[in-house]
Amino acid sequence: MSDGPVNEADLDWTDHDHGDRTFKRKQLGDAAGGEQLGASLYAVPPGKRLWVRHYHEGNEEAIFVQAGTGTLWLGPDADEHALEQGDYVALPAGEESAHEIEAGESELRLLMVSTMAEPDITVYPDREMVGLYAGSPPGGEKADRTLSTYLDRNAEKEYWDE
């Protein structure tokens, strides 16, 4: 059930500062009572990057550029694409949607939307890492997660080994 309209000006930013990966986020979907669809507003300072290049095996994402310019690296080969105000990018689940974003010479403002299915597997191809989530999807309520872990993508154990 919807909680009614939410104005982004009434929400506080959550700061993320990880060196070159520095940005602010407002989780609009959660604030409005969204259950199956997440939406976040991002502000990325000039020359900074958003999340580590990744794709989801179970969730679809989309990007709408509200202001500024930037660079999008997309797909298994990280093909470079310029981003500018008004651009929209669909990111269906799977490797073809692997993505990473960097702001240009001014702040980059993005609205990112995603389905909120769980469980989900997030693949980080440049780090040979996977994230496993159950109970709450990536971007969902961390306290509700029954599984949230990052593993070496090539870690494997035989089923019958103890």
C-alpha angles and dihedrals in degrees: 000000000000120000089210129250120345121200114212090219088067093056126083122234119245109218121220116189117176102148108264088011102072124147146133126238138196115192102217098169094055093045090053093050097257115170109175100022126054125199128184134179114218132194114195118189119231113289094005127119135227124221122340112276107280148141134209126237093201109026136061122219136191134195128210117186109220099176142353132024134271148147128273121198107202138186134005091308094045093237110198120241129177116235125208139167112299096024118136123196124190115208111190117192114281144058095296087070098053103140147177129178134206127186119237126221094313136038113295116219117198137177108209122191128188142172111251103218120150143236095047137170118211115199121207102194097184091053098039086233137130131201119213120202132181132162091030128025127238105290090024131109108306093203089063094055118115090183128025117155143137119221141178105271091227097047108125137168127189111251096234097042116106 
